[in-house]
Amino acid sequence: MQHLNLKIEGGLATVTLDRPVKKNALSELLFDELYEAGLSLQQTPSLRAVILTGAGSDFCAGIDLQFLQSLLPRLDEVRAKIRKPPVGEVANWFQRPCYIWRQLAVPVIAAIDGVCIGAGLQLALCADIRLAGPATRMSIMEAKWGLIPDMGMTQVLPQLMRGDHAKELMMTARMLDAETAQAAGLITRVVVSPLQAAQDLAIEILAHSPEAVNGSKALIDQTWSLPPGEGLAIEADMQANIMGSPNQIEAVMAGLAKRPPKFI
């Protein structure tokens, strides 16, 4: 891959946007490479967690402006791509580089530093957990270019903030520092070294049963916005499937014996 690095080690995949000179802005090629990397990881049986980060001092400065300008002469083609997702997919071509990370069964941790704006923020929000450095700056930037956020943000923000707060950030394209972004719900934790903190968190997560970890992700994603009572059947069905499984039994036996578990 030209604009993306993918490394898998010990069940942990690290996906790095690799255009540091361009502040990791999303090129047309990077749109495809992000989606292809996500598809590849969906087919990786030993995968336990993913870290999503950017090379250099920034996470992602949004869509590359040269790419954005190249869309103007082919607006009819662009509108068709927006309105009609590929066959069998719910996300269109512009949405799927972000949405694919929500479709992974394993936890995705975004390690963020520097600028994380526009499409870059929409990508980060599709991670399950966002660890950001104190120099991080975030903005829902699309209004600056006369647009709305359209890469899956509506699937995420209802779990993170009130609608009036989301409207204010979208309508103003206001830039937020790390502490303000955390208070708004866009950042999980502000940390000194985001990538190291993400690696440490991944190690902590990998110490637990994959069914419990992946089940927790699925439980939140499937029930968090449901009316009261409607998530109970989902919760019960998931628990019934996990209970008595080899890894669940191993978690109990390891806990009783006070030894590290050996999950399969």
ZABATOR-360353 format. One record per residue: residue number from 1; residue in one letter; x, y, z of N, C-alpha, C in turn. Coordinates in nm, 2 decimals. Example, Ala and Ser with C-alpha at 12.3 -4.5 7.8 and 13.67 -1.06 7.14 Angstrom:
 num residu   n.xx   n.yy   n.zz  ca.xx  ca.yy  ca.zz   c.xx   c.yy   c.zz
   1      A   1.32  -0.57   0.78   1.23  -0.45   0.78   1.32  -0.33   0.78
   2      S   1.28  -0.22   0.71   1.37  -0.11   0.71   1.29   0.00   0.79
This chain:
 num residu   n.xx   n.yy   n.zz  ca.xx  ca.yy  ca.zz   c.xx   c.yy   c.zz
   1      M   0.08  -0.12   0.00   0.00   0.00   0.00   0.09   0.12   0.00
   2      Q   0.05   0.23  -0.07   0.13   0.35  -0.09   0.11   0.45   0.02
   3      H  -0.01   0.47   0.07  -0.04   0.57   0.16  -0.08   0.51   0.30
   4      L  -0.07   0.38   0.32  -0.11   0.32   0.44  -0.02   0.20   0.48
   5      N   0.02   0.19   0.60   0.10   0.08   0.65   0.01  -0.01   0.74
   6      L   0.02  -0.14   0.72  -0.05  -0.23   0.80   0.05  -0.34   0.86
   7      K   0.05  -0.35   0.99   0.14  -0.44   1.06   0.06  -0.52   1.16
   8      I   0.07  -0.65   1.16   0.00  -0.74   1.25   0.11  -0.82   1.33
   9      E   0.09  -0.81   1.46   0.19  -0.88   1.55   0.11  -0.93   1.68
  10      G   0.11  -1.06   1.70   0.05  -1.11   1.82  -0.09  -1.08   1.84
  11      G  -0.17  -1.08   1.73  -0.31  -1.06   1.73  -0.35  -0.91   1.73
  12      L  -0.25  -0.82   1.73  -0.27  -0.68   1.73  -0.23  -0.62   1.60
  13      A  -0.32  -0.55   1.53  -0.29  -0.49   1.40  -0.28  -0.34   1.42
  14      T  -0.17  -0.28   1.36  -0.15  -0.14   1.37  -0.17  -0.08   1.23
  15      V  -0.26   0.00   1.21  -0.29   0.06   1.08  -0.25   0.21   1.08
  16      T  -0.15   0.25   1.00  -0.10   0.38   1.01  -0.12   0.46   0.88
  17      L  -0.19   0.57   0.88  -0.20   0.66   0.77  -0.06   0.72   0.74
  18      D  -0.01   0.70   0.62   0.13   0.73   0.60   0.15   0.84   0.49
  19      R   0.10   0.96   0.51   0.13   1.07   0.43   0.17   1.19   0.52
  20      P   0.27   1.18   0.60   0.30   1.28   0.70   0.33   1.42   0.64
  21      V   0.38   1.43   0.52   0.41   1.56   0.46   0.27   1.63   0.43
  22      K   0.17   1.55   0.41   0.03   1.61   0.38  -0.05   1.60   0.51
  23      K   0.01   1.58   0.62  -0.06   1.57   0.75  -0.17   1.45   0.74
  24      N  -0.13   1.35   0.66  -0.21   1.23   0.64  -0.35   1.26   0.59
  25      A  -0.36   1.36   0.51  -0.49   1.40   0.44  -0.53   1.28   0.35
  26      L  -0.66   1.26   0.35  -0.71   1.14   0.27  -0.71   1.17   0.12
  27      S  -0.63   1.10   0.05  -0.63   1.10  -0.09  -0.73   1.00  -0.15
  28      E  -0.75   1.01  -0.28  -0.85   0.91  -0.34  -0.79   0.77  -0.32
  29      L  -0.66   0.75  -0.33  -0.60   0.62  -0.31  -0.61   0.57  -0.16
  30      L  -0.60   0.67  -0.07  -0.61   0.63   0.07  -0.75   0.59   0.11
  31      F  -0.85   0.65   0.05  -0.99   0.60   0.07  -1.00   0.45   0.04
  32      D  -0.94   0.41  -0.08  -0.95   0.27  -0.12  -0.86   0.19  -0.02
  33      E  -0.75   0.23   0.01  -0.65   0.15   0.09  -0.71   0.13   0.24
  34      L  -0.77   0.23   0.29  -0.83   0.22   0.42  -0.94   0.11   0.42
  35      Y  -1.03   0.11   0.32  -1.13   0.01   0.31  -1.08  -0.12   0.28
  36      E  -0.98  -0.13   0.20  -0.92  -0.26   0.17  -0.85  -0.32   0.29
  37      A  -0.78  -0.24   0.37  -0.72  -0.28   0.50  -0.83  -0.34   0.59
  38      G  -0.94  -0.27   0.60  -1.04  -0.31   0.69  -1.10  -0.45   0.65
  39      L  -1.12  -0.46   0.52  -1.17  -0.59   0.46  -1.07  -0.70   0.49
  40      S  -0.94  -0.67   0.47  -0.84  -0.77   0.50  -0.84  -0.82   0.65
  41      L  -0.86  -0.72   0.74  -0.86  -0.75   0.88  -0.98  -0.83   0.92
  42      Q  -1.09  -0.81   0.85  -1.21  -0.89   0.88  -1.19  -1.03   0.85
  43      Q  -1.10  -1.06   0.76  -1.07  -1.20   0.73  -0.94  -1.26   0.80
  44      T  -0.90  -1.19   0.90  -0.78  -1.23   0.98  -0.82  -1.30   1.10
  45      P  -0.82  -1.44   1.11  -0.88  -1.51   1.22  -0.82  -1.49   1.35
  46      S  -0.69  -1.46   1.36  -0.62  -1.45   1.49  -0.62  -1.30   1.54
  47      L  -0.69  -1.21   1.47  -0.70  -1.07   1.51  -0.77  -1.05   1.64
  48      R  -0.71  -0.97   1.73  -0.78  -0.95   1.86  -0.81  -0.80   1.88
  49      A  -0.73  -0.71   1.82  -0.75  -0.57   1.84  -0.68  -0.49   1.73
  50      V  -0.72  -0.36   1.71  -0.66  -0.28   1.60  -0.63  -0.14   1.66
  51      I  -0.51  -0.09   1.63  -0.48   0.05   1.66  -0.47   0.12   1.52
  52      L  -0.54   0.23   1.52  -0.55   0.32   1.40  -0.48   0.45   1.44
  53      T  -0.38   0.49   1.36  -0.30   0.61   1.39  -0.24   0.67   1.27
  54      G  -0.17   0.78   1.29  -0.12   0.86   1.17   0.03   0.87   1.19
  55      A   0.11   0.86   1.08   0.25   0.89   1.08   0.28   1.03   1.10
  56      G   0.40   1.06   1.17   0.44   1.20   1.19   0.37   1.26   1.31
  57      S   0.34   1.39   1.31   0.29   1.46   1.42   0.14   1.48   1.42
  58      D   0.07   1.43   1.31  -0.07   1.46   1.30  -0.15   1.32   1.27
  59      F  -0.27   1.32   1.31  -0.36   1.20   1.28  -0.41   1.21   1.14
  60      C  -0.48   1.31   1.11  -0.54   1.33   0.97  -0.60   1.47   0.96
  61      A  -0.56   1.54   0.85  -0.61   1.67   0.82  -0.73   1.67   0.73
  62      G  -0.81   1.56   0.73  -0.93   1.56   0.65  -0.90   1.52   0.50
  63      I  -0.99   1.55   0.42  -0.97   1.51   0.27  -0.87   1.60   0.21
  64      D  -0.78   1.54   0.13  -0.68   1.62   0.06  -0.75   1.72  -0.03
  65      L  -0.72   1.85  -0.02  -0.79   1.95  -0.10  -0.77   1.93  -0.25
  66      Q  -0.66   1.88  -0.30  -0.64   1.85  -0.44  -0.74   1.74  -0.48
  67      F  -0.76   1.64  -0.40  -0.86   1.54  -0.43  -1.00   1.60  -0.43
  68      L  -1.03   1.69  -0.33  -1.16   1.75  -0.33  -1.19   1.84  -0.45
  69      Q  -1.09   1.91  -0.50  -1.10   1.99  -0.62  -1.12   1.91  -0.74
  70      S  -1.06   1.79  -0.74  -1.07   1.70  -0.86  -1.21   1.65  -0.88
  71      L  -1.29   1.65  -0.77  -1.43   1.60  -0.78  -1.52   1.70  -0.86
  72      L  -1.48   1.83  -0.86  -1.57   1.93  -0.92  -1.61   1.90  -1.07
  73      P  -1.52   1.86  -1.15  -1.55   1.84  -1.29  -1.64   1.71  -1.31
  74      R  -1.65   1.63  -1.21  -1.73   1.50  -1.23  -1.83   1.49  -1.12
  75      L  -1.91   1.60  -1.10  -2.01   1.60  -0.99  -2.12   1.50  -1.01
  76      D  -2.16   1.47  -1.14  -2.26   1.37  -1.16  -2.22   1.24  -1.12
  77      E  -2.09   1.20  -1.15  -2.04   1.07  -1.10  -2.03   1.07  -0.95
  78      V  -1.99   1.18  -0.89  -1.98   1.18  -0.74  -2.12   1.17  -0.68
  79      R  -2.22   1.24  -0.73  -2.35   1.23  -0.68  -2.40   1.08  -0.69
  80      A  -2.37   1.02  -0.80  -2.42   0.88  -0.81  -2.35   0.79  -0.71
  81      K  -2.22   0.81  -0.69  -2.15   0.73  -0.59  -2.21   0.76  -0.45
  82      I  -2.25   0.88  -0.42  -2.30   0.91  -0.29  -2.44   0.85  -0.27
  83      R  -2.52   0.85  -0.37  -2.66   0.80  -0.36  -2.67   0.65  -0.37
  84      K  -2.58   0.58  -0.43  -2.59   0.44  -0.45  -2.47   0.37  -0.40
  85      P  -2.48   0.31  -0.28  -2.37   0.22  -0.23  -2.34   0.10  -0.32
  86      P  -2.22   0.05  -0.32  -2.20  -0.07  -0.39  -2.29  -0.18  -0.35
  87      V  -2.32  -0.28  -0.44  -2.42  -0.38  -0.42  -2.38  -0.46  -0.30
  88      G  -2.47  -0.48  -0.21  -2.45  -0.56  -0.09  -2.39  -0.48   0.03
  89      E  -2.37  -0.35   0.01  -2.31  -0.27   0.12  -2.41  -0.16   0.16
  90      V  -2.40  -0.12   0.29  -2.48  -0.01   0.34  -2.41   0.12   0.33
  91      A  -2.28   0.13   0.32  -2.20   0.25   0.31  -2.16   0.28   0.17
  92      N  -2.17   0.40   0.13  -2.13   0.44  -0.01  -1.97   0.45  -0.01
  93      W  -1.92   0.48  -0.13  -1.77   0.48  -0.15  -1.70   0.58  -0.05
  94      F  -1.77   0.69  -0.03  -1.71   0.79   0.06  -1.72   0.75   0.21
  95      Q  -1.82   0.68   0.24  -1.85   0.64   0.38  -1.77   0.52   0.43
  96      R  -1.74   0.42   0.33  -1.69   0.29   0.38  -1.55   0.29   0.43
  97      P  -1.46   0.39   0.39  -1.33   0.39   0.46  -1.34   0.42   0.61
  98      C  -1.44   0.48   0.65  -1.46   0.50   0.80  -1.55   0.39   0.86
  99      Y  -1.66   0.36   0.79  -1.76   0.27   0.85  -1.70   0.13   0.86
 100      I  -1.60   0.09   0.78  -1.55  -0.04   0.79  -1.49  -0.07   0.92
 101      W  -1.44   0.03   1.00  -1.38   0.01   1.13  -1.49  -0.02   1.23
 102      R  -1.61   0.03   1.21  -1.72  -0.01   1.30  -1.77  -0.15   1.27
 103      Q  -1.74  -0.20   1.16  -1.79  -0.33   1.12  -1.70  -0.44   1.17
 104      L  -1.58  -0.41   1.21  -1.49  -0.51   1.27  -1.54  -0.56   1.40
 105      A  -1.53  -0.69   1.42  -1.58  -0.75   1.54  -1.49  -0.72   1.66
 106      V  -1.36  -0.69   1.64  -1.26  -0.66   1.74  -1.26  -0.51   1.78
 107      P  -1.21  -0.48   1.90  -1.20  -0.34   1.93  -1.10  -0.26   1.85
 108      V  -1.13  -0.14   1.81  -1.04  -0.05   1.74  -1.01   0.07   1.83
 109      I  -0.88   0.10   1.84  -0.83   0.21   1.93  -0.77   0.31   1.84
 110      A  -0.81   0.43   1.84  -0.75   0.54   1.76  -0.64   0.61   1.85
 111      A  -0.52   0.62   1.81  -0.41   0.69   1.87  -0.39   0.82   1.80
 112      I  -0.43   0.93   1.86  -0.44   1.06   1.79  -0.35   1.16   1.84
 113      D  -0.29   1.24   1.75  -0.21   1.35   1.79  -0.22   1.46   1.68
 114      G  -0.19   1.59   1.72  -0.19   1.69   1.62  -0.34   1.72   1.56
 115      V  -0.34   1.75   1.44  -0.47   1.78   1.38  -0.55   1.65   1.35
 116      C  -0.68   1.66   1.38  -0.78   1.55   1.36  -0.91   1.62   1.32
 117      I  -0.92   1.65   1.19  -1.03   1.74   1.15  -1.11   1.68   1.03
 118      G  -1.23   1.73   1.01  -1.31   1.69   0.90  -1.32   1.53   0.88
 119      A  -1.28   1.49   0.76  -1.28   1.34   0.74  -1.19   1.27   0.84
 120      G  -1.09   1.33   0.88  -1.00   1.26   0.98  -1.07   1.24   1.11
 121      L  -1.15   1.34   1.15  -1.23   1.32   1.28  -1.33   1.21   1.26
 122      Q  -1.40   1.21   1.14  -1.50   1.11   1.11  -1.44   0.97   1.12
 123      L  -1.31   0.96   1.07  -1.24   0.83   1.08  -1.21   0.79   1.22
 124      A  -1.16   0.89   1.30  -1.13   0.86   1.44  -1.26   0.82   1.52
 125      L  -1.37   0.88   1.49  -1.49   0.85   1.56  -1.54   0.71   1.53
 126      C  -1.50   0.65   1.42  -1.54   0.51   1.40  -1.46   0.41   1.47
 127      A  -1.36   0.46   1.55  -1.29   0.37   1.64  -1.37   0.36   1.77
 128      D  -1.35   0.25   1.84  -1.43   0.23   1.96  -1.38   0.31   2.08
 129      I  -1.25   0.34   2.08  -1.18   0.42   2.19  -1.09   0.52   2.12
 130      R  -1.08   0.64   2.17  -0.99   0.74   2.11  -0.90   0.80   2.22
 131      L  -0.77   0.77   2.21  -0.67   0.82   2.30  -0.59   0.93   2.23
 132      A  -0.59   1.05   2.29  -0.54   1.17   2.21  -0.43   1.24   2.30
 133      G  -0.33   1.29   2.23  -0.23   1.37   2.30  -0.28   1.51   2.33
 134      P  -0.21   1.58   2.42  -0.25   1.71   2.47  -0.25   1.82   2.36
 135      A  -0.17   1.79   2.25  -0.16   1.89   2.14  -0.27   1.87   2.04
 136      T  -0.36   1.77   2.06  -0.46   1.74   1.96  -0.55   1.85   1.94
 137      R  -0.59   1.88   1.81  -0.69   1.97   1.78  -0.80   1.90   1.69
 138      M  -0.92   1.92   1.72  -1.03   1.86   1.65  -1.14   1.96   1.60
 139      S  -1.20   1.92   1.48  -1.30   2.00   1.43  -1.39   1.92   1.34
 140      I  -1.52   1.94   1.35  -1.61   1.89   1.24  -1.61   2.00   1.14
 141      M  -1.52   1.99   1.04  -1.48   2.10   0.96  -1.56   2.12   0.83
 142      E  -1.65   2.03   0.80  -1.72   2.03   0.67  -1.79   2.16   0.64
 143      A  -1.85   2.23   0.74  -1.92   2.35   0.71  -1.83   2.46   0.65
 144      K  -1.70   2.45   0.68  -1.60   2.55   0.62  -1.60   2.54   0.47
 145      W  -1.63   2.42   0.42  -1.63   2.40   0.27  -1.77   2.40   0.22
 146      G  -1.87   2.44   0.30  -2.01   2.44   0.25  -2.07   2.31   0.25
 147      L  -2.02   2.21   0.32  -2.07   2.07   0.32  -2.12   2.03   0.46
 148      I  -2.18   1.91   0.47  -2.21   1.85   0.59  -2.12   1.72   0.61
 149      P  -2.10   1.68   0.73  -2.03   1.55   0.75  -2.11   1.43   0.70
 150      D  -2.04   1.35   0.61  -2.12   1.25   0.54  -2.04   1.12   0.53
 151      M  -1.96   1.09   0.63  -1.88   0.97   0.63  -1.91   0.88   0.75
 152      G  -2.04   0.88   0.79  -2.08   0.80   0.90  -2.09   0.86   1.03
 153      M  -2.07   0.99   1.04  -2.07   1.05   1.18  -2.21   1.04   1.25
 154      T  -2.31   1.04   1.17  -2.45   1.02   1.23  -2.47   0.89   1.30
 155      Q  -2.38   0.79   1.27  -2.39   0.66   1.33  -2.32   0.66   1.46
 156      V  -2.24   0.76   1.49  -2.15   0.76   1.61  -2.19   0.87   1.71
 157      L  -2.21   0.99   1.67  -2.23   1.10   1.76  -2.35   1.08   1.85
 158      P  -2.46   1.02   1.82  -2.57   1.00   1.91  -2.53   0.92   2.04
 159      Q  -2.42   0.84   2.03  -2.37   0.77   2.15  -2.28   0.86   2.23
 160      L  -2.23   0.97   2.17  -2.13   1.05   2.24  -2.18   1.18   2.30
 161      M  -2.28   1.24   2.23  -2.31   1.38   2.28  -2.46   1.41   2.25
 162      R  -2.51   1.52   2.31  -2.64   1.57   2.28  -2.65   1.63   2.15
 163      G  -2.77   1.62   2.09  -2.79   1.67   1.96  -2.76   1.82   1.94
 164      D  -2.80   1.90   2.04  -2.77   2.05   2.03  -2.62   2.07   2.03
 165      H  -2.54   2.00   2.11  -2.40   2.01   2.10  -2.34   1.97   1.97
 166      A  -2.39   1.86   1.91  -2.34   1.82   1.78  -2.38   1.93   1.67
 167      K  -2.50   1.98   1.68  -2.54   2.09   1.58  -2.44   2.21   1.59
 168      E  -2.41   2.25   1.71  -2.32   2.37   1.73  -2.19   2.34   1.67
 169      L  -2.13   2.22   1.69  -2.00   2.19   1.64  -2.00   2.18   1.48
 170      M  -2.11   2.12   1.43  -2.12   2.11   1.29  -2.14   2.25   1.22
 171      M  -2.23   2.33   1.28  -2.26   2.46   1.22  -2.15   2.56   1.22
 172      T  -2.06   2.55   1.32  -1.96   2.65   1.34  -1.82   2.61   1.28
 173      A  -1.80   2.48   1.27  -1.67   2.42   1.23  -1.56   2.47   1.33
 174      R  -1.60   2.48   1.45  -1.52   2.53   1.56  -1.40   2.43   1.58
 175      M  -1.28   2.49   1.61  -1.16   2.40   1.64  -1.16   2.39   1.79
 176      L  -1.14   2.26   1.84  -1.14   2.23   1.98  -1.00   2.18   2.02
 177      D  -0.95   2.23   2.13  -0.83   2.17   2.19  -0.86   2.03   2.25
 178      A  -0.76   1.96   2.30  -0.78   1.83   2.35  -0.88   1.82   2.47
 179      E  -0.86   1.91   2.56  -0.94   1.91   2.68  -1.09   1.94   2.65
 180      T  -1.11   2.03   2.56  -1.25   2.07   2.52  -1.31   1.95   2.44
 181      A  -1.23   1.89   2.36  -1.28   1.78   2.28  -1.32   1.66   2.37
 182      Q  -1.24   1.64   2.47  -1.27   1.53   2.57  -1.40   1.56   2.64
 183      A  -1.41   1.69   2.69  -1.54   1.73   2.76  -1.66   1.71   2.67
 184      A  -1.64   1.73   2.54  -1.75   1.72   2.44  -1.79   1.57   2.41
 185      G  -1.70   1.48   2.45  -1.72   1.34   2.42  -1.65   1.28   2.30
 186      L  -1.57   1.37   2.23  -1.50   1.32   2.11  -1.37   1.24   2.14
 187      I  -1.32   1.26   2.26  -1.20   1.19   2.30  -1.23   1.11   2.43
 188      T  -1.18   0.98   2.43  -1.20   0.90   2.55  -1.11   0.94   2.66
 189      R  -0.98   0.96   2.63  -0.88   1.01   2.73  -0.77   1.09   2.67
 190      V  -0.73   1.19   2.73  -0.61   1.27   2.69  -0.49   1.20   2.76
 191      V  -0.39   1.17   2.68  -0.27   1.09   2.73  -0.14   1.16   2.68
 192      V  -0.03   1.14   2.74   0.09   1.20   2.70   0.14   1.14   2.57
 193      S   0.14   1.01   2.56   0.19   0.94   2.44   0.08   0.85   2.38
 194      P   0.00   0.90   2.29  -0.12   0.83   2.24  -0.09   0.69   2.19
 195      L   0.02   0.67   2.11   0.05   0.54   2.05   0.09   0.44   2.16
 196      Q   0.17   0.48   2.25   0.21   0.40   2.36   0.09   0.36   2.45
 197      A   0.01   0.46   2.48  -0.11   0.43   2.56  -0.20   0.34   2.49
 198      A  -0.22   0.35   2.35  -0.30   0.26   2.28  -0.24   0.12   2.28
 199      Q  -0.11   0.10   2.27  -0.05  -0.03   2.28  -0.07  -0.09   2.42
 200      D  -0.05  -0.01   2.52  -0.07  -0.06   2.66  -0.22  -0.10   2.68
 201      L  -0.31  -0.02   2.63  -0.45  -0.06   2.64  -0.48  -0.19   2.57
 202      A  -0.42  -0.20   2.45  -0.45  -0.33   2.37  -0.40  -0.45   2.44
 203      I  -0.28  -0.44   2.51  -0.23  -0.55   2.59  -0.32  -0.58   2.70
 204      E  -0.37  -0.48   2.76  -0.47  -0.50   2.87  -0.60  -0.57   2.82
 205      I  -0.65  -0.53   2.70  -0.76  -0.59   2.65  -0.74  -0.74   2.60
 206      L  -0.62  -0.76   2.55  -0.58  -0.90   2.50  -0.57  -1.00   2.61
 207      A  -0.56  -0.95   2.74  -0.55  -1.04   2.85  -0.69  -1.10   2.89
 208      H  -0.80  -1.06   2.82  -0.93  -1.11   2.85  -0.98  -1.19   2.73
 209      S  -1.08  -1.27   2.76  -1.14  -1.36   2.66  -1.18  -1.28   2.54
 210      P  -1.15  -1.33   2.42  -1.20  -1.26   2.30  -1.35  -1.25   2.28
 211      E  -1.42  -1.36   2.33  -1.56  -1.35   2.33  -1.62  -1.25   2.42
 212      A  -1.56  -1.23   2.53  -1.60  -1.12   2.62  -1.58  -0.98   2.57
 213      V  -1.46  -0.97   2.51  -1.42  -0.84   2.46  -1.50  -0.80   2.34
 214      N  -1.51  -0.89   2.24  -1.59  -0.87   2.12  -1.73  -0.86   2.15
 215      G  -1.78  -0.94   2.25  -1.92  -0.93   2.29  -1.95  -0.80   2.35
 216      S  -1.86  -0.74   2.43  -1.89  -0.61   2.49  -1.90  -0.50   2.38
 217      K  -1.81  -0.51   2.28  -1.83  -0.41   2.17  -1.96  -0.43   2.10
 218      A  -2.00  -0.55   2.06  -2.12  -0.58   1.99  -2.24  -0.53   2.08
 219      L  -2.23  -0.56   2.21  -2.35  -0.53   2.30  -2.37  -0.38   2.30
 220      I  -2.26  -0.30   2.31  -2.28  -0.15   2.31  -2.33  -0.10   2.18
 221      D  -2.27  -0.15   2.07  -2.31  -0.10   1.94  -2.45  -0.14   1.90
 222      Q  -2.50  -0.25   1.95  -2.63  -0.30   1.91  -2.75  -0.25   2.00
 223      T  -2.71  -0.21   2.12  -2.82  -0.18   2.22  -2.82  -0.03   2.27
 224      W  -2.71   0.04   2.25  -2.69   0.17   2.32  -2.80   0.27   2.29
 225      S  -2.85   0.27   2.17  -2.95   0.37   2.13  -3.09   0.32   2.13
 226      L  -3.11   0.19   2.18  -3.24   0.14   2.17  -3.33   0.19   2.29
 227      P  -3.46   0.19   2.27  -3.55   0.23   2.38  -3.54   0.13   2.50
 228      P  -3.57   0.17   2.62  -3.56   0.08   2.74  -3.63  -0.05   2.71
 229      G  -3.56  -0.16   2.75  -3.62  -0.29   2.73  -3.59  -0.37   2.61
 230      E  -3.56  -0.29   2.50  -3.55  -0.36   2.37  -3.41  -0.42   2.35
 231      G  -3.31  -0.39   2.44  -3.18  -0.45   2.43  -3.17  -0.58   2.52
 232      L  -3.27  -0.61   2.60  -3.26  -0.72   2.69  -3.24  -0.85   2.62
 233      A  -3.32  -0.87   2.51  -3.31  -1.00   2.44  -3.17  -1.02   2.37
 234      I  -3.12  -0.90   2.32  -2.99  -0.91   2.26  -2.88  -0.94   2.36
 235      E  -2.89  -0.88   2.48  -2.80  -0.91   2.59  -2.80  -1.05   2.63
 236      A  -2.93  -1.10   2.65  -2.95  -1.24   2.69  -2.89  -1.34   2.59
 237      D  -2.92  -1.32   2.46  -2.87  -1.41   2.36  -2.72  -1.42   2.35
 238      M  -2.66  -1.30   2.36  -2.51  -1.30   2.36  -2.45  -1.37   2.48
 239      Q  -2.51  -1.35   2.60  -2.46  -1.41   2.71  -2.47  -1.56   2.71
 240      A  -2.59  -1.61   2.66  -2.62  -1.75   2.65  -2.52  -1.82   2.55
 241      N  -2.48  -1.75   2.45  -2.38  -1.81   2.35  -2.24  -1.81   2.41
 242      I  -2.20  -1.71   2.49  -2.07  -1.71   2.55  -2.06  -1.81   2.67
 243      M  -2.16  -1.82   2.75  -2.15  -1.90   2.87  -2.12  -2.04   2.84
 244      G  -2.02  -2.09   2.91  -1.98  -2.23   2.89  -1.89  -2.26   2.77
 245      S  -1.85  -2.15   2.70  -1.76  -2.17   2.59  -1.62  -2.20   2.64
 246      P  -1.53  -2.26   2.56  -1.40  -2.29   2.61  -1.32  -2.17   2.67
 247      N  -1.33  -2.05   2.60  -1.26  -1.94   2.66  -1.32  -1.88   2.78
 248      Q  -1.45  -1.90   2.80  -1.52  -1.85   2.92  -1.48  -1.94   3.04
 249      I  -1.47  -2.07   3.01  -1.43  -2.17   3.11  -1.28  -2.14   3.15
 250      E  -1.20  -2.12   3.05  -1.06  -2.09   3.07  -1.04  -1.96   3.16
 251      A  -1.12  -1.86   3.13  -1.12  -1.74   3.21  -1.14  -1.77   3.36
 252      V  -1.24  -1.85   3.39  -1.28  -1.89   3.53  -1.16  -1.97   3.59
 253      M  -1.12  -2.08   3.52  -1.01  -2.16   3.57  -0.88  -2.09   3.60
 254      A  -0.85  -2.00   3.51  -0.73  -1.92   3.52  -0.74  -1.82   3.64
 255      G  -0.86  -1.77   3.66  -0.88  -1.68   3.77  -0.88  -1.75   3.91
 256      L  -0.93  -1.87   3.91  -0.93  -1.95   4.03  -0.79  -1.99   4.07
 257      A  -0.71  -2.03   3.96  -0.57  -2.08   3.98  -0.47  -1.96   3.99
 258      K  -0.52  -1.84   3.97  -0.44  -1.72   3.98  -0.32  -1.73   3.88
 259      R  -0.35  -1.77   3.76  -0.25  -1.78   3.65  -0.30  -1.71   3.53
 260      P  -0.21  -1.67   3.44  -0.25  -1.61   3.31  -0.34  -1.70   3.23
 261      P  -0.45  -1.66   3.17  -0.53  -1.74   3.09  -0.46  -1.77   2.95
 262      K  -0.50  -1.89   2.90  -0.45  -1.92   2.76  -0.57  -1.94   2.67
 263      F  -0.61  -1.83   2.60  -0.73  -1.83   2.52  -0.70  -1.89   2.38
 264      I  -0.80  -1.95   2.32  -0.79  -2.00   2.18  -0.85  -1.91   2.08
